[in-house]
Amino acid sequence: MKRYSTTLLVCLVLPLCVFGQDEEKKFCDPKLVGMSRSKGLVFAYERTLNSKISSTSSDTAIGNGSATVRGNNKLDFKLRIPVFNKPYLKIIVGFKYFFEEFKFDAPEGLNYYLYQNLEDKNLKTIGGNINILKPVNETTYLGIRFSSDLNGDYSADEFPKASFLKWSISGIFGWKKCETRTMGVGIHYSYTFGRRSIYPAFIFNNTFNRHWGIEALLPANLKIRHNFSEKTLLYAGYEIDGAAYHIKINNPPFANYPSLEFRRSSIKYSIDFEREIHDWLWLGVSAGIRQPLSLKLAKNASARKDVLINNKLSIAPYFNLSIFIVPPRTLENNIINAR
């Protein structure tokens, strides 16, 4: 894993050293008119309502289970800071803290060890990322993102080990022929689909007029945008959300499995509303349904389909409330859009 990650990172970053650094030239800015403001600091709370879960295992000692997930709550904190801002190169670093908890109701109590573990030891992510935008000329640019996260059920008293570490790398080559359209192609190495995988990515952002636009990073997300004004925006579309967590279950049936990985992936269909409260403060509200794609407990962190428990989760409604801080409009043109 580390060898492939390092090779991919070198291949993505190396082109940045090739192009010149002439500040006299004009360089491409991939942001379009009509797009939402750059988010510097984000606080978000998300709750998925009741859904049914059923679990089956190939290990007879673990067995099968079923319950109602009466709550899947998520807290998300993100901070992004520009550290280098020149026309020919922009670099922004980010930090995030993510907390996820499950609450279960089972017909015979919580006697299924996976449910017990998820309810007693919540899932966490602490990580950082580097976002690089390298304009090549007036119409083309390179975008690179590298992130490193500690994902798992560790506690404040237990510092996570290297097995909790997850890497993600993505690279995009894009072009912008006018102020209302940008396109791009690239590659992602991430956990969007629950387990680590490499897949192609395609950008298509287009502002059709002063009220309508589309923002898409396929296959991960696609949103139709409606601009009521520069202070009020409405989105409708989908987003694929996935993650992988290193967990440890101490109960006897799992004694032969010291390394476990809980993998989840779902597609969210939602309507998102964003409204400016102040020049630098915005409110976001989202509501929709979550359709699970996969929810598995794997025997280790390999990319193989080594599933120990296969879980089926029903479709459920969810909502999200967020507050985010943006740069004042006087500084907006000087800060990279790193949403």
C-alpha positions as a Python dict, from the first residue, in 0.01 Angstrom:
ca = {
    (1, 'M'): (0, 0, 0),
    (2, 'K'): (268, 250, 98),
    (3, 'R'): (469, 175, -217),
    (4, 'Y'): (173, 241, -446),
    (5, 'S'): (75, 554, -251),
    (6, 'T'): (426, 697, -274),
    (7, 'T'): (453, 622, -646),
    (8, 'L'): (120, 788, -718),
    (9, 'L'): (209, 1091, -507),
    (10, 'V'): (540, 1139, -693),
    (11, 'C'): (363, 1111, -1029),
    (12, 'L'): (114, 1378, -926),
    (13, 'V'): (352, 1623, -761),
    (14, 'L'): (641, 1598, -1008),
    (15, 'P'): (469, 1807, -1278),
    (16, 'L'): (451, 2099, -1033),
    (17, 'C'): (828, 2131, -1047),
    (18, 'V'): (833, 2149, -1424),
    (19, 'F'): (632, 2460, -1497),
    (20, 'G'): (778, 2805, -1455),
    (21, 'Q'): (691, 3059, -1192),
    (22, 'D'): (639, 3374, -1396),
    (23, 'E'): (406, 3605, -1205),
    (24, 'E'): (377, 3831, -1511),
    (25, 'K'): (173, 3568, -1696),
    (26, 'K'): (-200, 3518, -1668),
    (27, 'F'): (-303, 3194, -1502),
    (28, 'C'): (-620, 2989, -1493),
    (29, 'D'): (-859, 3015, -1196),
    (30, 'P'): (-1093, 2710, -1200),
    (31, 'K'): (-1366, 2878, -994),
    (32, 'L'): (-1673, 2990, -1188),
    (33, 'V'): (-1913, 3276, -1144),
    (34, 'G'): (-2216, 3167, -942),
    (35, 'M'): (-2038, 2902, -735),
    (36, 'S'): (-2065, 2913, -356),
    (37, 'R'): (-1813, 3090, -137),
    (38, 'S'): (-1488, 2924, -28),
    (39, 'K'): (-1531, 2750, 308),
    (40, 'G'): (-1253, 2813, 560),
    (41, 'L'): (-1406, 2675, 880),
    (42, 'V'): (-1696, 2427, 888),
    (43, 'F'): (-1902, 2284, 1177),
    (44, 'A'): (-2161, 2025, 1074),
    (45, 'Y'): (-2404, 1790, 1247),
    (46, 'E'): (-2577, 1507, 1062),
    (47, 'R'): (-2835, 1257, 1180),
    (48, 'T'): (-2975, 957, 997),
    (49, 'L'): (-3311, 841, 1133),
    (50, 'N'): (-3431, 488, 1207),
    (51, 'S'): (-3325, 210, 973),
    (52, 'K'): (-3321, -169, 987),
    (53, 'I'): (-2995, -365, 992),
    (54, 'S'): (-2942, -737, 938),
    (55, 'S'): (-2602, -906, 964),
    (56, 'T'): (-2475, -1241, 840),
    (57, 'S'): (-2133, -1397, 899),
    (58, 'S'): (-1941, -1677, 733),
    (59, 'D'): (-1808, -1766, 1082),
    (60, 'T'): (-2068, -1974, 1266),
    (61, 'A'): (-1922, -1870, 1603),
    (62, 'I'): (-2011, -1509, 1525),
    (63, 'G'): (-2349, -1590, 1374),
    (64, 'N'): (-2617, -1357, 1248),
    (65, 'G'): (-2795, -1062, 1402),
    (66, 'S'): (-3059, -796, 1340),
    (67, 'A'): (-3162, -471, 1502),
    (68, 'T'): (-3296, -122, 1444),
    (69, 'V'): (-3042, 157, 1409),
    (70, 'R'): (-3232, 428, 1592),
    (71, 'G'): (-2966, 685, 1528),
    (72, 'N'): (-2650, 736, 1327),
    (73, 'N'): (-2507, 1070, 1434),
    (74, 'K'): (-2207, 1248, 1284),
    (75, 'L'): (-2013, 1556, 1390),
    (76, 'D'): (-1775, 1712, 1142),
    (77, 'F'): (-1518, 1988, 1193),
    (78, 'K'): (-1297, 2115, 910),
    (79, 'L'): (-1042, 2393, 895),
    (80, 'R'): (-861, 2512, 581),
    (81, 'I'): (-578, 2765, 577),
    (82, 'P'): (-399, 2901, 268),
    (83, 'V'): (-21, 2884, 319),
    (84, 'F'): (98, 2987, -27),
    (85, 'N'): (-97, 3208, -264),
    (86, 'K'): (60, 3313, -590),
    (87, 'P'): (-93, 3331, -937),
    (88, 'Y'): (122, 3038, -1051),
    (89, 'L'): (74, 2819, -741),
    (90, 'K'): (-173, 2798, -455),
    (91, 'I'): (-137, 2565, -155),
    (92, 'I'): (-389, 2516, 122),
    (93, 'V'): (-359, 2288, 424),
    (94, 'G'): (-654, 2143, 608),
    (95, 'F'): (-738, 1974, 936),
    (96, 'K'): (-1047, 1771, 1018),
    (97, 'Y'): (-1206, 1595, 1312),
    (98, 'F'): (-1495, 1358, 1246),
    (99, 'F'): (-1702, 1168, 1502),
    (100, 'E'): (-1961, 901, 1422),
    (101, 'E'): (-2184, 706, 1659),
    (102, 'F'): (-2446, 432, 1625),
    (103, 'K'): (-2740, 365, 1857),
    (104, 'F'): (-2922, 33, 1834),
    (105, 'D'): (-3249, -122, 1946),
    (106, 'A'): (-3243, -503, 1930),
    (107, 'P'): (-3536, -739, 1998),
    (108, 'E'): (-3333, -941, 2248),
    (109, 'G'): (-3097, -673, 2367),
    (110, 'L'): (-2754, -596, 2228),
    (111, 'N'): (-2624, -953, 2222),
    (112, 'Y'): (-2457, -921, 1882),
    (113, 'Y'): (-2096, -824, 1938),
    (114, 'L'): (-2060, -599, 1633),
    (115, 'Y'): (-2353, -384, 1746),
    (116, 'Q'): (-2215, -371, 2099),
    (117, 'N'): (-1878, -255, 1977),
    (118, 'L'): (-2020, 16, 1752),
    (119, 'E'): (-2241, 150, 2028),
    (120, 'D'): (-1978, 137, 2305),
    (121, 'K'): (-1674, 256, 2104),
    (122, 'N'): (-1759, 534, 1862),
    (123, 'L'): (-1577, 584, 1533),
    (124, 'K'): (-1343, 879, 1488),
    (125, 'T'): (-1130, 1044, 1223),
    (126, 'I'): (-846, 1287, 1289),
    (127, 'G'): (-648, 1395, 987),
    (128, 'G'): (-491, 1653, 767),
    (129, 'N'): (-468, 1727, 399),
    (130, 'I'): (-275, 1934, 146),
    (131, 'N'): (-450, 2086, -155),
    (132, 'I'): (-240, 2217, -444),
    (133, 'L'): (-360, 2416, -742),
    (134, 'K'): (-103, 2463, -1016),
    (135, 'P'): (-225, 2673, -1310),
    (136, 'V'): (-30, 2582, -1623),
    (137, 'N'): (-144, 2874, -1838),
    (138, 'E'): (-456, 3084, -1894),
    (139, 'T'): (-682, 2787, -1968),
    (140, 'T'): (-540, 2474, -1799),
    (141, 'Y'): (-449, 2372, -1445),
    (142, 'L'): (-345, 2080, -1225),
    (143, 'G'): (-517, 2003, -897),
    (144, 'I'): (-368, 1765, -638),
    (145, 'R'): (-502, 1660, -300),
    (146, 'F'): (-323, 1441, -47),
    (147, 'S'): (-482, 1344, 285),
    (148, 'S'): (-381, 1128, 578),
    (149, 'D'): (-631, 1025, 847),
    (150, 'L'): (-641, 816, 1162),
    (151, 'N'): (-969, 623, 1136),
    (152, 'G'): (-1099, 391, 1404),
    (153, 'D'): (-1260, 327, 1740),
    (154, 'Y'): (-971, 460, 1949),
    (155, 'S'): (-1037, 662, 2264),
    (156, 'A'): (-875, 966, 2424),
    (157, 'D'): (-672, 732, 2646),
    (158, 'E'): (-549, 515, 2360),
    (159, 'F'): (-327, 671, 2097),
    (160, 'P'): (-405, 511, 1759),
    (161, 'K'): (-143, 290, 1597),
    (162, 'A'): (-22, 283, 1238),
    (163, 'S'): (-297, 34, 1149),
    (164, 'F'): (-550, 318, 1190),
    (165, 'L'): (-378, 527, 921),
    (166, 'K'): (-561, 578, 589),
    (167, 'W'): (-417, 757, 285),
    (168, 'S'): (-601, 925, 1),
    (169, 'I'): (-453, 1087, -310),
    (170, 'S'): (-622, 1250, -607),
    (171, 'G'): (-507, 1439, -913),
    (172, 'I'): (-702, 1636, -1173),
    (173, 'F'): (-601, 1796, -1502),
    (174, 'G'): (-857, 2061, -1593),
    (175, 'W'): (-923, 2325, -1851),
    (176, 'K'): (-1136, 2639, -1847),
    (177, 'K'): (-1217, 2802, -2180),
    (178, 'C'): (-1452, 3068, -2041),
    (179, 'E'): (-1575, 3210, -1710),
    (180, 'T'): (-1881, 2983, -1701),
    (181, 'R'): (-1744, 2634, -1773),
    (182, 'T'): (-1462, 2411, -1657),
    (183, 'M'): (-1392, 2044, -1722),
    (184, 'G'): (-1127, 1799, -1607),
    (185, 'V'): (-1013, 1438, -1587),
    (186, 'G'): (-812, 1266, -1320),
    (187, 'I'): (-768, 975, -1086),
    (188, 'H'): (-861, 913, -722),
    (189, 'Y'): (-712, 672, -472),
    (190, 'S'): (-948, 679, -175),
    (191, 'Y'): (-1210, 510, 44),
    (192, 'T'): (-1513, 672, -120),
    (193, 'F'): (-1662, 328, -191),
    (194, 'G'): (-1584, 185, 153),
    (195, 'R'): (-1254, 12, 79),
    (196, 'R'): (-946, 158, -80),
    (197, 'S'): (-968, 169, -456),
    (198, 'I'): (-842, 357, -759),
    (199, 'Y'): (-1102, 500, -994),
    (200, 'P'): (-1119, 768, -1265),
    (201, 'A'): (-1268, 1111, -1191),
    (202, 'F'): (-1432, 1364, -1419),
    (203, 'I'): (-1508, 1728, -1344),
    (204, 'F'): (-1786, 1919, -1515),
    (205, 'N'): (-1883, 2258, -1372),
    (206, 'N'): (-2106, 2486, -1575),
    (207, 'T'): (-2294, 2806, -1496),
    (208, 'F'): (-2571, 2823, -1754),
    (209, 'N'): (-2701, 3166, -1656),
    (210, 'R'): (-2724, 3385, -1346),
    (211, 'H'): (-2971, 3147, -1181),
    (212, 'W'): (-2873, 2792, -1286),
    (213, 'G'): (-2561, 2579, -1287),
    (214, 'I'): (-2422, 2230, -1238),
    (215, 'E'): (-2128, 2113, -1026),
    (216, 'A'): (-2010, 1755, -1073),
    (217, 'L'): (-1711, 1544, -974),
    (218, 'L'): (-1811, 1212, -1122),
    (219, 'P'): (-1873, 948, -1005),
    (220, 'A'): (-1859, 1082, -648),
    (221, 'N'): (-2114, 1363, -669),
    (222, 'L'): (-2338, 1572, -892),
    (223, 'K'): (-2541, 1876, -789),
    (224, 'I'): (-2772, 2109, -981),
    (225, 'R'): (-2737, 2463, -847),
    (226, 'H'): (-2997, 2740, -832),
    (227, 'N'): (-2878, 3089, -739),
    (228, 'F'): (-3160, 3293, -589),
    (229, 'S'): (-2896, 3561, -534),
    (230, 'E'): (-2528, 3578, -444),
    (231, 'K'): (-2635, 3528, -81),
    (232, 'T'): (-2879, 3239, -125),
    (233, 'L'): (-2816, 2910, -308),
    (234, 'L'): (-3006, 2584, -349),
    (235, 'Y'): (-2857, 2250, -461),
    (236, 'A'): (-3020, 1919, -556),
    (237, 'G'): (-2838, 1599, -643),
    (238, 'Y'): (-2640, 1310, -500),
    (239, 'E'): (-2313, 1241, -321),
    (240, 'I'): (-2133, 913, -248),
    (241, 'D'): (-1999, 900, 108),
    (242, 'G'): (-1765, 625, 227),
    (243, 'A'): (-1502, 545, 487),
    (244, 'A'): (-1303, 257, 640),
    (245, 'Y'): (-1226, 227, 1012),
    (246, 'H'): (-982, 2, 1196),
    (247, 'I'): (-1168, -151, 1492),
    (248, 'K'): (-1102, -410, 1759),
    (249, 'I'): (-1368, -641, 1907),
    (250, 'N'): (-1253, -807, 2229),
    (251, 'N'): (-1524, -1072, 2258),
    (252, 'P'): (-1418, -1441, 2224),
    (253, 'P'): (-1556, -1514, 1872),
    (254, 'F'): (-1320, -1249, 1735),
    (255, 'A'): (-1004, -1376, 1907),
    (256, 'N'): (-874, -1507, 1574),
    (257, 'Y'): (-920, -1170, 1406),
    (258, 'P'): (-685, -916, 1569),
    (259, 'S'): (-718, -675, 1277),
    (260, 'L'): (-1064, -575, 1156),
    (261, 'E'): (-1184, -307, 920),
    (262, 'F'): (-1536, -166, 924),
    (263, 'R'): (-1624, -39, 576),
    (264, 'R'): (-1926, 173, 491),
    (265, 'S'): (-2043, 340, 172),
    (266, 'S'): (-2374, 504, 81),
    (267, 'I'): (-2526, 735, -173),
    (268, 'K'): (-2710, 1042, -44),
    (269, 'Y'): (-2984, 1212, -243),
    (270, 'S'): (-3045, 1555, -100),
    (271, 'I'): (-3161, 1913, -133),
    (272, 'D'): (-2909, 2158, 16),
    (273, 'F'): (-2982, 2519, 111),
    (274, 'E'): (-2707, 2774, 182),
    (275, 'R'): (-2773, 3124, 309),
    (276, 'E'): (-2545, 3411, 407),
    (277, 'I'): (-2598, 3533, 763),
    (278, 'H'): (-2313, 3782, 753),
    (279, 'D'): (-2042, 3867, 501),
    (280, 'W'): (-1820, 3595, 652),
    (281, 'L'): (-2079, 3363, 813),
    (282, 'W'): (-2308, 3118, 630),
    (283, 'L'): (-2573, 2863, 728),
    (284, 'G'): (-2630, 2533, 548),
    (285, 'V'): (-2927, 2297, 577),
    (286, 'S'): (-2959, 1964, 392),
    (287, 'A'): (-3224, 1693, 390),
    (288, 'G'): (-3271, 1377, 189),
    (289, 'I'): (-3242, 1000, 194),
    (290, 'R'): (-2942, 774, 241),
    (291, 'Q'): (-2922, 457, 33),
    (292, 'P'): (-2651, 219, 163),
    (293, 'L'): (-2418, 72, -97),
    (294, 'S'): (-2212, -147, 136),
    (295, 'L'): (-2165, -201, 509),
    (296, 'K'): (-1912, -472, 587),
    (297, 'L'): (-1670, -592, 851),
    (298, 'A'): (-1354, -725, 683),
    (299, 'K'): (-1090, -952, 833),
    (300, 'N'): (-809, -707, 769),
    (301, 'A'): (-725, -384, 587),
    (302, 'S'): (-640, -543, 253),
    (303, 'A'): (-818, -450, -69),
    (304, 'R'): (-948, -807, -110),
    (305, 'K'): (-1312, -888, -50),
    (306, 'D'): (-1232, -1071, 273),
    (307, 'V'): (-1568, -1005, 438),
    (308, 'L'): (-1632, -1146, 785),
    (309, 'I'): (-1975, -988, 843),
    (310, 'N'): (-2198, -861, 567),
    (311, 'N'): (-2456, -606, 683),
    (312, 'K'): (-2768, -492, 502),
    (313, 'L'): (-2903, -152, 600),
    (314, 'S'): (-3236, -10, 487),
    (315, 'I'): (-3289, 326, 318),
    (316, 'A'): (-3343, 604, 572),
    (317, 'P'): (-3401, 981, 578),
    (318, 'Y'): (-3131, 1212, 707),
    (319, 'F'): (-3068, 1581, 767),
    (320, 'N'): (-2757, 1794, 807),
    (321, 'L'): (-2707, 2132, 970),
    (322, 'S'): (-2384, 2324, 916),
    (323, 'I'): (-2233, 2662, 988),
    (324, 'F'): (-1930, 2774, 794),
    (325, 'I'): (-1703, 3073, 791),
    (326, 'V'): (-1589, 3217, 459),
    (327, 'P'): (-1336, 3487, 368),
    (328, 'P'): (-1483, 3837, 346),
    (329, 'R'): (-1561, 3933, -11),
    (330, 'T'): (-1266, 4173, -13),
    (331, 'L'): (-1033, 3872, 27),
    (332, 'E'): (-1230, 3616, -175),
    (333, 'N'): (-1026, 3655, -491),
    (334, 'N'): (-703, 3583, -302),
    (335, 'I'): (-795, 3249, -149),
    (336, 'I'): (-812, 2914, -323),
    (337, 'N'): (-1149, 2746, -335),
    (338, 'A'): (-1078, 2420, -151),
    (339, 'R'): (-1421, 2283, -82),
}
